[in-house]
Structures are given as structure tokens and as C-alpha cells.
């Protein structure tokens, strides 16, 4: 090697093919988690409806039981977030935007399980929350984890994180093209060829 040649930059992006392959894996992982989340929410809704239906037999104690059960579920969800992953608070989309556009550090890997369990408890308790925010943030977290596991530099991890977020939205609404458009229009608000390819693949 020429002695004057500069050493490789560890932050330099890798080839497009590895990024695309990992985006496919991240998209599949996000899809599996997103479907499991959706099915869990539907099961929680059915359980809440069943408890409410049975509580109608004794209106006053039934009402107290329903309110207490929903309150406890909400409190456990809040405790999980405060104790294990504060970044899981809220819908999650503003945090993903802040990571992609303003350089905020990515959430720790504990976010996905906390968001999953906390989301099922909070939404299952009847709180006015949607499934798209948690699915977007879980997808972004999973994709970033995959990128770090394969030793990708930050530029490629950022592209994967954006792609995972888009896959989360696509899973929540069964709208793959909308997921890719969401990444470019809402999350990064710019055209980046690597992010575009990763988002479409995921």
C-alpha cells in the first residue's frame, strides 16, 4: 500500500447492496413485530370489552373494577417507560425525526420491548392513542439495532433507521408506498438516494 494513502474512514458509507439487503431484513423484522403488536392490541380490546360486558351485571362495583383495571394498566405502562426507556414516551415519531434531522442520539435497544408492552397496556386500557406511532418507533429502533449488529457506520445506520420507521408506518396502515413517502417527506424532508433505496426495500 502506498504510504501516502489515507486510512479508511470508519464513518464512510458501505456499498448500496449490503444496505439494501439489511433494509430488507429490517423491513421483515418490523413487519413481524408490527403485526404482533396489532394482534396484541386487538386481543387487549376484546379483553376490555369482555370485562365491560361482564361488569354490567353489577353496575357500581363493575364500574369500579373496570376503572381500576384500566388505571393499573396505564400506571404500569407509564412506570415501564419512566424506569426502562424514557425515549418511549409519547407517539415516538417526534423522537425519530429528532434523531434523523437534528442529531439526537438513537434510543437504547430497550425501547422496542418497552414500547410494545407499554403500548399494549396503554392502548388496551382505552387511552386515546394510535398504533402507528409506536410501530414507527419500534421499526426505527429494530433497524438501528440491525445496522449496529452488522457494524455499519452511522450514515448507513441512519438510512436503516429511517427505512425501519417507514416500514413501521407501512405495517400499521398496510401501505408500503406511503411508508417510503413518509420517510422522505416527513422524517428526513430531503431526497437522499441511499435512504430512498433503503426505505423502498424495507
PyMOL commands that set and color helices and strands:
alter all, ss='L'
color gray80, all
select helices_A, chain A and resi 16-84+86-88+93-102+111-124+131-149+154-173+176-187+193-201
alter helices_A, ss='H'
color red, helices_A
deselect
rebuild
show_as cartoon
